[in-house]
Amino acid sequence: MYAVRHCRYQPDEPQWRDHRCLTASELPQSIRPWLLDRGSLTARLVRASGGDFRVQVLEQSWQRPRLTERRLLEMGDREQGIIREVLLICRGEPWVYARSVLPARSLEGRLRHLRKLRDSALGALLFSDPSMRRASYEVAAIDGLSPLIPADQQADATLWGRRSCFYLSGLPLMVSEIFLPAFRP
Ligand SMILES: C=C(O[C@@H]1C=C(C(=O)O)C=C[C@H]1O)C(=O)O
């Protein structure tokens, strides 16, 4: 892992950079308001799609998160968590691919119910929790043909993504979101 201009990245991952490290010209104006919005993306997509919104769960299973995810969540190299991958479908089109990492140690006590989350939106639970705190965003320009993106969503284009950690009663989890080619707010 390298420290570059106080931002961290790894060769085998997108170059996630703290958004404060990017100049205004580096972040397209069209996507900037969406990438840096501190509110619930779910709620904003519901509004933008006139309520024609649903969560399509692609995968939800216990796995060892990627190295940069473990580092961001301060997880040990052998620690596991629930990896949840979904498509956020608006007006019948996949606008966002989201990957969330819920460390095992965060899924105890009152957050235990997150283990059973199915096609209800994670955001609704996060933003309804009065203890919720959100760290700053890292953003990345991602190759649309990257294997990080589900095969049927890949495209020969540069896609913008963001990720951030949430803390509920101090317990961490992280959410990363990539805006797909069909994204047309
Ligand atoms: C964090 C949020 O939750 C959204 C819903 C997700 C899910 O249901 O898995 C994942 C990422 C988010 O886009 C949000 O609404 O901002």
The ligand as an SDF file (V2000), in Angstrom:
LIG
                    3D

 16 16  0  0  0  0  0  0  0  0999 V2000
  -25.9460    3.4160    2.1130 C   0  0  0  0  0  0  0  0  0  0  0  0
  -27.0700    3.3660    1.4320 C   0  0  0  0  0  0  0  0  0  0  0  0
  -27.6480    2.1530    1.1020 O   0  0  0  0  0  0  0  0  0  0  0  0
  -27.8020    1.8570   -0.2650 C   0  0  0  0  0  0  0  0  0  0  0  0
  -28.3780    0.5110   -0.3230 C   0  0  0  0  0  0  0  0  0  0  0  0
  -27.5580   -0.5960   -0.3660 C   0  0  0  0  0  0  0  0  0  0  0  0
  -28.0930   -1.9970   -0.1610 C   0  0  0  0  0  0  0  0  0  0  0  0
  -29.3170   -2.1630    0.0110 O   0  0  0  0  0  0  0  0  0  0  0  0
  -27.2520   -2.9440   -0.1490 O   0  0  0  0  0  0  0  0  0  0  0  0
  -26.1840   -0.4390   -0.6130 C   0  0  0  0  0  0  0  0  0  0  0  0
  -25.6520    0.7990   -0.8600 C   0  0  0  0  0  0  0  0  0  0  0  0
  -26.4430    2.0150   -0.8970 C   0  0  0  0  0  0  0  0  0  0  0  0
  -26.5080    2.5400   -2.1860 O   0  0  0  0  0  0  0  0  0  0  0  0
  -27.7900    4.5940    1.0150 C   0  0  0  0  0  0  0  0  0  0  0  0
  -29.0070    4.5160    0.7480 O   0  0  0  0  0  0  0  0  0  0  0  0
  -27.1320    5.6640    0.9950 O   0  0  0  0  0  0  0  0  0  0  0  0
  1  2  2  0
  2  3  1  0
  2 14  1  0
  3  4  1  0
  4  5  1  0
  4 12  1  0
  5  6  2  0
  6  7  1  0
  6 10  1  0
  7  8  2  0
  7  9  1  0
 10 11  2  0
 11 12  1  0
 12 13  1  0
 14 15  2  0
 14 16  1  0
M  END
$$$$
